[in-house]
Amino acid sequence: MGYTETEAKNFIKRIAPLIVEEAKKRGYPIRSTAISQAIIEGAAGTSTLAKLYHNHFGMKATSSYKGDRVK
């Protein structure tokens, strides 16, 4: 897991309003899956990608991608 229950709860408090607001703008009826995915893939905001690069969804790139990326 890599994060505590307290970290996960605090992360939800921070990210849920942002996801709900964006989902409303885009017309997405279900928000819990995006919140859950951000928790799982970004380790509740504690992963290096989440902390340094604000990447909470573990976006992947193949070797054919020529843009900027981090590991």
PyMOL Python script that loads the backbone (N, CA, C, O; Angstrom):
from pymol import cmd

cmd.read_pdbstr("""\
ATOM      1  N   MET A   1       0.834  -1.185   0.000  1.00  0.00           N
ATOM      2  CA  MET A   1       0.000   0.000   0.000  1.00  0.00           C
ATOM      3  C   MET A   1       0.875   1.243   0.000  1.00  0.00           C
ATOM      4  O   MET A   1       0.743   2.064  -0.907  1.00  0.00           O
ATOM      5  N   GLY A   2       1.764   1.422   0.975  1.00  0.00           N
ATOM      6  CA  GLY A   2       2.685   2.542   0.953  1.00  0.00           C
ATOM      7  C   GLY A   2       2.175   3.833   1.562  1.00  0.00           C
ATOM      8  O   GLY A   2       2.892   4.833   1.542  1.00  0.00           O
ATOM      9  N   TYR A   3       0.975   3.853   2.098  1.00  0.00           N
ATOM     10  CA  TYR A   3       0.425   5.051   2.723  1.00  0.00           C
ATOM     11  C   TYR A   3      -0.474   4.633   3.872  1.00  0.00           C
ATOM     12  O   TYR A   3      -0.960   3.503   3.920  1.00  0.00           O
ATOM     13  N   THR A   4      -0.684   5.553   4.788  1.00  0.00           N
ATOM     14  CA  THR A   4      -1.502   5.237   5.959  1.00  0.00           C
ATOM     15  C   THR A   4      -2.970   5.549   5.693  1.00  0.00           C
ATOM     16  O   THR A   4      -3.317   6.229   4.728  1.00  0.00           O
ATOM     17  N   GLU A   5      -3.801   5.045   6.557  1.00  0.00           N
ATOM     18  CA  GLU A   5      -5.232   5.337   6.459  1.00  0.00           C
ATOM     19  C   GLU A   5      -5.475   6.840   6.611  1.00  0.00           C
ATOM     20  O   GLU A   5      -6.322   7.408   5.921  1.00  0.00           O
ATOM     21  N   THR A   6      -4.745   7.468   7.498  1.00  0.00           N
ATOM     22  CA  THR A   6      -4.880   8.919   7.698  1.00  0.00           C
ATOM     23  C   THR A   6      -4.487   9.674   6.436  1.00  0.00           C
ATOM     24  O   THR A   6      -5.160  10.630   6.050  1.00  0.00           O
ATOM     25  N   GLU A   7      -3.407   9.254   5.793  1.00  0.00           N
ATOM     26  CA  GLU A   7      -2.995   9.901   4.541  1.00  0.00           C
ATOM     27  C   GLU A   7      -4.071   9.743   3.475  1.00  0.00           C
ATOM     28  O   GLU A   7      -4.357  10.681   2.731  1.00  0.00           O
ATOM     29  N   ALA A   8      -4.662   8.565   3.402  1.00  0.00           N
ATOM     30  CA  ALA A   8      -5.713   8.326   2.418  1.00  0.00           C
ATOM     31  C   ALA A   8      -6.930   9.210   2.692  1.00  0.00           C
ATOM     32  O   ALA A   8      -7.498   9.787   1.765  1.00  0.00           O
ATOM     33  N   LYS A   9      -7.328   9.317   3.950  1.00  0.00           N
ATOM     34  CA  LYS A   9      -8.479  10.154   4.299  1.00  0.00           C
ATOM     35  C   LYS A   9      -8.206  11.627   3.991  1.00  0.00           C
ATOM     36  O   LYS A   9      -9.071  12.324   3.459  1.00  0.00           O
ATOM     37  N   ASN A  10      -7.018  12.092   4.321  1.00  0.00           N
ATOM     38  CA  ASN A  10      -6.659  13.486   4.029  1.00  0.00           C
ATOM     39  C   ASN A  10      -6.613  13.736   2.524  1.00  0.00           C
ATOM     40  O   ASN A  10      -7.025  14.794   2.047  1.00  0.00           O
ATOM     41  N   PHE A  11      -6.109  12.756   1.787  1.00  0.00           N
ATOM     42  CA  PHE A  11      -6.058  12.869   0.329  1.00  0.00           C
ATOM     43  C   PHE A  11      -7.459  12.994  -0.245  1.00  0.00           C
ATOM     44  O   PHE A  11      -7.707  13.831  -1.113  1.00  0.00           O
ATOM     45  N   ILE A  12      -8.373  12.164   0.237  1.00  0.00           N
ATOM     46  CA  ILE A  12      -9.760  12.221  -0.239  1.00  0.00           C
ATOM     47  C   ILE A  12     -10.364  13.592   0.041  1.00  0.00           C
ATOM     48  O   ILE A  12     -11.053  14.150  -0.813  1.00  0.00           O
ATOM     49  N   LYS A  13     -10.113  14.135   1.222  1.00  0.00           N
ATOM     50  CA  LYS A  13     -10.639  15.463   1.563  1.00  0.00           C
ATOM     51  C   LYS A  13     -10.129  16.528   0.603  1.00  0.00           C
ATOM     52  O   LYS A  13     -10.854  17.464   0.267  1.00  0.00           O
ATOM     53  N   ARG A  14      -8.873  16.386   0.158  1.00  0.00           N
ATOM     54  CA  ARG A  14      -8.292  17.368  -0.754  1.00  0.00           C
ATOM     55  C   ARG A  14      -8.746  17.168  -2.189  1.00  0.00           C
ATOM     56  O   ARG A  14      -9.090  18.131  -2.875  1.00  0.00           O
ATOM     57  N   ILE A  15      -8.748  15.926  -2.645  1.00  0.00           N
ATOM     58  CA  ILE A  15      -8.962  15.682  -4.067  1.00  0.00           C
ATOM     59  C   ILE A  15     -10.432  15.536  -4.463  1.00  0.00           C
ATOM     60  O   ILE A  15     -10.798  15.870  -5.590  1.00  0.00           O
ATOM     61  N   ALA A  16     -11.266  15.053  -3.572  1.00  0.00           N
ATOM     62  CA  ALA A  16     -12.674  14.810  -3.921  1.00  0.00           C
ATOM     63  C   ALA A  16     -13.379  16.058  -4.437  1.00  0.00           C
ATOM     64  O   ALA A  16     -14.055  15.975  -5.462  1.00  0.00           O
ATOM     65  N   PRO A  17     -13.257  17.214  -3.779  1.00  0.00           N
ATOM     66  CA  PRO A  17     -13.944  18.394  -4.311  1.00  0.00           C
ATOM     67  C   PRO A  17     -13.466  18.780  -5.714  1.00  0.00           C
ATOM     68  O   PRO A  17     -14.258  19.244  -6.533  1.00  0.00           O
ATOM     69  N   LEU A  18     -12.189  18.592  -5.987  1.00  0.00           N
ATOM     70  CA  LEU A  18     -11.651  18.908  -7.313  1.00  0.00           C
ATOM     71  C   LEU A  18     -12.202  17.963  -8.373  1.00  0.00           C
ATOM     72  O   LEU A  18     -12.574  18.388  -9.466  1.00  0.00           O
ATOM     73  N   ILE A  19     -12.248  16.685  -8.040  1.00  0.00           N
ATOM     74  CA  ILE A  19     -12.766  15.700  -8.988  1.00  0.00           C
ATOM     75  C   ILE A  19     -14.261  15.908  -9.210  1.00  0.00           C
ATOM     76  O   ILE A  19     -14.734  15.829 -10.344  1.00  0.00           O
ATOM     77  N   VAL A  20     -14.998  16.169  -8.156  1.00  0.00           N
ATOM     78  CA  VAL A  20     -16.439  16.406  -8.294  1.00  0.00           C
ATOM     79  C   VAL A  20     -16.695  17.627  -9.177  1.00  0.00           C
ATOM     80  O   VAL A  20     -17.557  17.585 -10.056  1.00  0.00           O
ATOM     81  N   GLU A  21     -15.968  18.691  -8.954  1.00  0.00           N
ATOM     82  CA  GLU A  21     -16.144  19.915  -9.758  1.00  0.00           C
ATOM     83  C   GLU A  21     -15.840  19.651 -11.232  1.00  0.00           C
ATOM     84  O   GLU A  21     -16.603  20.053 -12.110  1.00  0.00           O
ATOM     85  N   GLU A  22     -14.736  18.983 -11.495  1.00  0.00           N
ATOM     86  CA  GLU A  22     -14.363  18.697 -12.879  1.00  0.00           C
ATOM     87  C   GLU A  22     -15.348  17.729 -13.522  1.00  0.00           C
ATOM     88  O   GLU A  22     -15.690  17.889 -14.694  1.00  0.00           O
ATOM     89  N   ALA A  23     -15.802  16.740 -12.788  1.00  0.00           N
ATOM     90  CA  ALA A  23     -16.768  15.782 -13.324  1.00  0.00           C
ATOM     91  C   ALA A  23     -18.078  16.471 -13.704  1.00  0.00           C
ATOM     92  O   ALA A  23     -18.687  16.144 -14.722  1.00  0.00           O
ATOM     93  N   LYS A  24     -18.502  17.421 -12.883  1.00  0.00           N
ATOM     94  CA  LYS A  24     -19.727  18.171 -13.207  1.00  0.00           C
ATOM     95  C   LYS A  24     -19.556  18.933 -14.512  1.00  0.00           C
ATOM     96  O   LYS A  24     -20.456  18.928 -15.352  1.00  0.00           O
ATOM     97  N   LYS A  25     -18.416  19.587 -14.694  1.00  0.00           N
ATOM     98  CA  LYS A  25     -18.144  20.343 -15.924  1.00  0.00           C
ATOM     99  C   LYS A  25     -18.202  19.447 -17.150  1.00  0.00           C
ATOM    100  O   LYS A  25     -18.679  19.855 -18.209  1.00  0.00           O
ATOM    101  N   ARG A  26     -17.714  18.228 -16.998  1.00  0.00           N
ATOM    102  CA  ARG A  26     -17.628  17.304 -18.125  1.00  0.00           C
ATOM    103  C   ARG A  26     -18.859  16.413 -18.263  1.00  0.00           C
ATOM    104  O   ARG A  26     -18.982  15.668 -19.235  1.00  0.00           O
ATOM    105  N   GLY A  27     -19.762  16.488 -17.302  1.00  0.00           N
ATOM    106  CA  GLY A  27     -20.975  15.689 -17.365  1.00  0.00           C
ATOM    107  C   GLY A  27     -20.784  14.239 -16.971  1.00  0.00           C
ATOM    108  O   GLY A  27     -21.559  13.378 -17.388  1.00  0.00           O
ATOM    109  N   TYR A  28     -19.766  13.955 -16.176  1.00  0.00           N
ATOM    110  CA  TYR A  28     -19.525  12.590 -15.720  1.00  0.00           C
ATOM    111  C   TYR A  28     -20.373  12.322 -14.480  1.00  0.00           C
ATOM    112  O   TYR A  28     -20.221  13.014 -13.473  1.00  0.00           O
ATOM    113  N   PRO A  29     -21.259  11.338 -14.534  1.00  0.00           N
ATOM    114  CA  PRO A  29     -22.141  11.101 -13.390  1.00  0.00           C
ATOM    115  C   PRO A  29     -21.484  10.377 -12.215  1.00  0.00           C
ATOM    116  O   PRO A  29     -21.943  10.509 -11.080  1.00  0.00           O
ATOM    117  N   ILE A  30     -20.428   9.621 -12.465  1.00  0.00           N
ATOM    118  CA  ILE A  30     -19.801   8.838 -11.404  1.00  0.00           C
ATOM    119  C   ILE A  30     -18.423   9.414 -11.109  1.00  0.00           C
ATOM    120  O   ILE A  30     -17.576   9.515 -11.997  1.00  0.00           O
ATOM    121  N   ARG A  31     -18.208   9.793  -9.843  1.00  0.00           N
ATOM    122  CA  ARG A  31     -16.938  10.418  -9.457  1.00  0.00           C
ATOM    123  C   ARG A  31     -16.078   9.492  -8.618  1.00  0.00           C
ATOM    124  O   ARG A  31     -14.857   9.644  -8.581  1.00  0.00           O
ATOM    125  N   SER A  32     -16.695   8.545  -7.951  1.00  0.00           N
ATOM    126  CA  SER A  32     -15.957   7.699  -7.003  1.00  0.00           C
ATOM    127  C   SER A  32     -14.859   6.892  -7.679  1.00  0.00           C
ATOM    128  O   SER A  32     -13.831   6.624  -7.058  1.00  0.00           O
ATOM    129  N   THR A  33     -15.048   6.500  -8.925  1.00  0.00           N
ATOM    130  CA  THR A  33     -14.018   5.713  -9.599  1.00  0.00           C
ATOM    131  C   THR A  33     -12.760   6.541  -9.839  1.00  0.00           C
ATOM    132  O   THR A  33     -11.652   6.021  -9.705  1.00  0.00           O
ATOM    133  N   ALA A  34     -12.905   7.807 -10.189  1.00  0.00           N
ATOM    134  CA  ALA A  34     -11.729   8.664 -10.394  1.00  0.00           C
ATOM    135  C   ALA A  34     -11.005   8.894  -9.078  1.00  0.00           C
ATOM    136  O   ALA A  34      -9.774   8.889  -9.036  1.00  0.00           O
ATOM    137  N   ILE A  35     -11.760   9.095  -8.001  1.00  0.00           N
ATOM    138  CA  ILE A  35     -11.160   9.279  -6.681  1.00  0.00           C
ATOM    139  C   ILE A  35     -10.409   8.008  -6.278  1.00  0.00           C
ATOM    140  O   ILE A  35      -9.273   8.072  -5.808  1.00  0.00           O
ATOM    141  N   SER A  36     -11.047   6.868  -6.466  1.00  0.00           N
ATOM    142  CA  SER A  36     -10.418   5.584  -6.117  1.00  0.00           C
ATOM    143  C   SER A  36      -9.156   5.346  -6.930  1.00  0.00           C
ATOM    144  O   SER A  36      -8.138   4.910  -6.393  1.00  0.00           O
ATOM    145  N   GLN A  37      -9.222   5.628  -8.209  1.00  0.00           N
ATOM    146  CA  GLN A  37      -8.064   5.411  -9.076  1.00  0.00           C
ATOM    147  C   GLN A  37      -6.905   6.313  -8.674  1.00  0.00           C
ATOM    148  O   GLN A  37      -5.752   5.882  -8.698  1.00  0.00           O
ATOM    149  N   ALA A  38      -7.193   7.550  -8.307  1.00  0.00           N
ATOM    150  CA  ALA A  38      -6.141   8.470  -7.859  1.00  0.00           C
ATOM    151  C   ALA A  38      -5.494   7.958  -6.571  1.00  0.00           C
ATOM    152  O   ALA A  38      -4.283   8.087  -6.390  1.00  0.00           O
ATOM    153  N   ILE A  39      -6.289   7.387  -5.692  1.00  0.00           N
ATOM    154  CA  ILE A  39      -5.750   6.825  -4.451  1.00  0.00           C
ATOM    155  C   ILE A  39      -4.839   5.634  -4.766  1.00  0.00           C
ATOM    156  O   ILE A  39      -3.722   5.555  -4.255  1.00  0.00           O
ATOM    157  N   ILE A  40      -5.308   4.727  -5.592  1.00  0.00           N
ATOM    158  CA  ILE A  40      -4.559   3.515  -5.889  1.00  0.00           C
ATOM    159  C   ILE A  40      -3.276   3.821  -6.663  1.00  0.00           C
ATOM    160  O   ILE A  40      -2.191   3.406  -6.255  1.00  0.00           O
ATOM    161  N   GLU A  41      -3.395   4.541  -7.769  1.00  0.00           N
ATOM    162  CA  GLU A  41      -2.231   4.744  -8.636  1.00  0.00           C
ATOM    163  C   GLU A  41      -1.277   5.807  -8.119  1.00  0.00           C
ATOM    164  O   GLU A  41      -0.084   5.758  -8.421  1.00  0.00           O
ATOM    165  N   GLY A  42      -1.771   6.764  -7.352  1.00  0.00           N
ATOM    166  CA  GLY A  42      -0.909   7.811  -6.813  1.00  0.00           C
ATOM    167  C   GLY A  42      -0.557   7.602  -5.357  1.00  0.00           C
ATOM    168  O   GLY A  42      -0.002   8.491  -4.711  1.00  0.00           O
ATOM    169  N   ALA A  43      -0.880   6.422  -4.834  1.00  0.00           N
ATOM    170  CA  ALA A  43      -0.596   6.079  -3.427  1.00  0.00           C
ATOM    171  C   ALA A  43      -1.099   7.169  -2.489  1.00  0.00           C
ATOM    172  O   ALA A  43      -0.387   7.616  -1.590  1.00  0.00           O
ATOM    173  N   ALA A  44      -2.340   7.585  -2.718  1.00  0.00           N
ATOM    174  CA  ALA A  44      -2.993   8.614  -1.889  1.00  0.00           C
ATOM    175  C   ALA A  44      -2.155   9.885  -1.812  1.00  0.00           C
ATOM    176  O   ALA A  44      -2.074  10.529  -0.766  1.00  0.00           O
ATOM    177  N   GLY A  45      -1.533  10.235  -2.940  1.00  0.00           N
ATOM    178  CA  GLY A  45      -0.744  11.463  -3.012  1.00  0.00           C
ATOM    179  C   GLY A  45       0.666  11.335  -2.471  1.00  0.00           C
ATOM    180  O   GLY A  45       1.377  12.337  -2.387  1.00  0.00           O
ATOM    181  N   THR A  46       1.095  10.130  -2.100  1.00  0.00           N
ATOM    182  CA  THR A  46       2.422   9.956  -1.507  1.00  0.00           C
ATOM    183  C   THR A  46       3.474   9.440  -2.486  1.00  0.00           C
ATOM    184  O   THR A  46       4.659   9.411  -2.151  1.00  0.00           O
ATOM    185  N   SER A  47       3.070   9.036  -3.680  1.00  0.00           N
ATOM    186  CA  SER A  47       4.051   8.516  -4.637  1.00  0.00           C
ATOM    187  C   SER A  47       4.924   9.649  -5.163  1.00  0.00           C
ATOM    188  O   SER A  47       4.548  10.819  -5.097  1.00  0.00           O
ATOM    189  N   THR A  48       6.074   9.292  -5.676  1.00  0.00           N
ATOM    190  CA  THR A  48       6.979  10.297  -6.256  1.00  0.00           C
ATOM    191  C   THR A  48       6.292  11.024  -7.403  1.00  0.00           C
ATOM    192  O   THR A  48       6.374  12.248  -7.502  1.00  0.00           O
ATOM    193  N   LEU A  49       5.618  10.280  -8.266  1.00  0.00           N
ATOM    194  CA  LEU A  49       4.924  10.922  -9.390  1.00  0.00           C
ATOM    195  C   LEU A  49       3.869  11.913  -8.902  1.00  0.00           C
ATOM    196  O   LEU A  49       3.723  12.996  -9.470  1.00  0.00           O
ATOM    197  N   ALA A  50       3.146  11.553  -7.869  1.00  0.00           N
ATOM    198  CA  ALA A  50       2.104  12.439  -7.341  1.00  0.00           C
ATOM    199  C   ALA A  50       2.715  13.669  -6.685  1.00  0.00           C
ATOM    200  O   ALA A  50       2.266  14.788  -6.930  1.00  0.00           O
ATOM    201  N   LYS A  51       3.736  13.472  -5.852  1.00  0.00           N
ATOM    202  CA  LYS A  51       4.324  14.588  -5.110  1.00  0.00           C
ATOM    203  C   LYS A  51       5.113  15.531  -6.006  1.00  0.00           C
ATOM    204  O   LYS A  51       4.973  16.749  -5.890  1.00  0.00           O
ATOM    205  N   LEU A  52       5.931  15.000  -6.886  1.00  0.00           N
ATOM    206  CA  LEU A  52       6.804  15.852  -7.693  1.00  0.00           C
ATOM    207  C   LEU A  52       6.177  16.329  -8.995  1.00  0.00           C
ATOM    208  O   LEU A  52       6.472  17.429  -9.462  1.00  0.00           O
ATOM    209  N   TYR A  53       5.309  15.502  -9.585  1.00  0.00           N
ATOM    210  CA  TYR A  53       4.800  15.803 -10.920  1.00  0.00           C
ATOM    211  C   TYR A  53       3.280  15.947 -10.981  1.00  0.00           C
ATOM    212  O   TYR A  53       2.722  16.134 -12.062  1.00  0.00           O
ATOM    213  N   HIS A  54       2.609  15.862  -9.838  1.00  0.00           N
ATOM    214  CA  HIS A  54       1.151  15.994  -9.768  1.00  0.00           C
ATOM    215  C   HIS A  54       0.439  14.989 -10.671  1.00  0.00           C
ATOM    216  O   HIS A  54      -0.625  15.276 -11.220  1.00  0.00           O
ATOM    217  N   ASN A  55       1.036  13.816 -10.814  1.00  0.00           N
ATOM    218  CA  ASN A  55       0.472  12.743 -11.627  1.00  0.00           C
ATOM    219  C   ASN A  55      -0.117  11.711 -10.669  1.00  0.00           C
ATOM    220  O   ASN A  55       0.607  10.898 -10.095  1.00  0.00           O
ATOM    221  N   HIS A  56      -1.421  11.753 -10.507  1.00  0.00           N
ATOM    222  CA  HIS A  56      -2.091  10.857  -9.565  1.00  0.00           C
ATOM    223  C   HIS A  56      -2.695   9.635 -10.246  1.00  0.00           C
ATOM    224  O   HIS A  56      -3.314   8.800  -9.587  1.00  0.00           O
ATOM    225  N   PHE A  57      -2.522   9.527 -11.536  1.00  0.00           N
ATOM    226  CA  PHE A  57      -3.170   8.440 -12.255  1.00  0.00           C
ATOM    227  C   PHE A  57      -2.197   7.511 -12.958  1.00  0.00           C
ATOM    228  O   PHE A  57      -2.624   6.659 -13.738  1.00  0.00           O
ATOM    229  N   GLY A  58      -0.907   7.649 -12.707  1.00  0.00           N
ATOM    230  CA  GLY A  58       0.076   6.726 -13.259  1.00  0.00           C
ATOM    231  C   GLY A  58       0.012   6.624 -14.768  1.00  0.00           C
ATOM    232  O   GLY A  58       0.044   5.519 -15.311  1.00  0.00           O
ATOM    233  N   MET A  59      -0.077   7.741 -15.451  1.00  0.00           N
ATOM    234  CA  MET A  59      -0.135   7.728 -16.908  1.00  0.00           C
ATOM    235  C   MET A  59       1.094   7.006 -17.456  1.00  0.00           C
ATOM    236  O   MET A  59       2.209   7.200 -16.971  1.00  0.00           O
ATOM    237  N   LYS A  60       0.881   6.189 -18.451  1.00  0.00           N
ATOM    238  CA  LYS A  60       1.947   5.371 -19.009  1.00  0.00           C
ATOM    239  C   LYS A  60       2.294   5.865 -20.411  1.00  0.00           C
ATOM    240  O   LYS A  60       1.441   6.382 -21.133  1.00  0.00           O
ATOM    241  N   ALA A  61       3.564   5.695 -20.782  1.00  0.00           N
ATOM    242  CA  ALA A  61       4.016   6.038 -22.129  1.00  0.00           C
ATOM    243  C   ALA A  61       4.858   4.884 -22.659  1.00  0.00           C
ATOM    244  O   ALA A  61       5.648   4.289 -21.926  1.00  0.00           O
ATOM    245  N   THR A  62       4.681   4.582 -23.916  1.00  0.00           N
ATOM    246  CA  THR A  62       5.501   3.543 -24.539  1.00  0.00           C
ATOM    247  C   THR A  62       6.751   4.179 -25.120  1.00  0.00           C
ATOM    248  O   THR A  62       6.893   5.402 -25.109  1.00  0.00           O
ATOM    249  N   SER A  63       7.646   3.363 -25.620  1.00  0.00           N
ATOM    250  CA  SER A  63       8.886   3.876 -26.201  1.00  0.00           C
ATOM    251  C   SER A  63       8.631   4.719 -27.452  1.00  0.00           C
ATOM    252  O   SER A  63       9.511   5.474 -27.866  1.00  0.00           O
ATOM    253  N   SER A  64       7.451   4.608 -28.061  1.00  0.00           N
ATOM    254  CA  SER A  64       7.151   5.402 -29.256  1.00  0.00           C
ATOM    255  C   SER A  64       6.764   6.849 -28.912  1.00  0.00           C
ATOM    256  O   SER A  64       6.755   7.716 -29.786  1.00  0.00           O
ATOM    257  N   TYR A  65       6.448   7.100 -27.645  1.00  0.00           N
ATOM    258  CA  TYR A  65       6.095   8.451 -27.225  1.00  0.00           C
ATOM    259  C   TYR A  65       7.359   9.312 -27.183  1.00  0.00           C
ATOM    260  O   TYR A  65       8.356   8.912 -26.582  1.00  0.00           O
ATOM    261  N   LYS A  66       7.326  10.480 -27.809  1.00  0.00           N
ATOM    262  CA  LYS A  66       8.536  11.315 -27.925  1.00  0.00           C
ATOM    263  C   LYS A  66       8.479  12.554 -27.032  1.00  0.00           C
ATOM    264  O   LYS A  66       9.423  13.343 -27.041  1.00  0.00           O
ATOM    265  N   GLY A  67       7.419  12.752 -26.271  1.00  0.00           N
ATOM    266  CA  GLY A  67       7.298  13.917 -25.411  1.00  0.00           C
ATOM    267  C   GLY A  67       8.049  13.731 -24.097  1.00  0.00           C
ATOM    268  O   GLY A  67       8.734  12.728 -23.896  1.00  0.00           O
ATOM    269  N   ASP A  68       7.912  14.703 -23.212  1.00  0.00           N
ATOM    270  CA  ASP A  68       8.541  14.619 -21.900  1.00  0.00           C
ATOM    271  C   ASP A  68       7.902  13.509 -21.077  1.00  0.00           C
ATOM    272  O   ASP A  68       6.704  13.249 -21.189  1.00  0.00           O
ATOM    273  N   ARG A  69       8.709  12.859 -20.252  1.00  0.00           N
ATOM    274  CA  ARG A  69       8.201  11.851 -19.340  1.00  0.00           C
ATOM    275  C   ARG A  69       9.174  11.677 -18.188  1.00  0.00           C
ATOM    276  O   ARG A  69      10.341  12.060 -18.276  1.00  0.00           O
ATOM    277  N   VAL A  70       8.678  11.096 -17.112  1.00  0.00           N
ATOM    278  CA  VAL A  70       9.488  10.808 -15.946  1.00  0.00           C
ATOM    279  C   VAL A  70       9.304   9.354 -15.565  1.00  0.00           C
ATOM    280  O   VAL A  70       8.346   8.711 -15.996  1.00  0.00           O
ATOM    281  N   LYS A  71      10.220   8.831 -14.757  1.00  0.00           N
ATOM    282  CA  LYS A  71      10.114   7.424 -14.342  1.00  0.00           C
ATOM    283  C   LYS A  71       9.889   7.352 -12.869  1.00  0.00           C
ATOM    284  O   LYS A  71       9.771   6.258 -12.316  1.00  0.00           O
TER     285      LYS A  71
END
""", "prot")
cmd.dss("prot")
cmd.show_as("cartoon", "prot")
cmd.util.cbc("prot")
cmd.orient("prot")
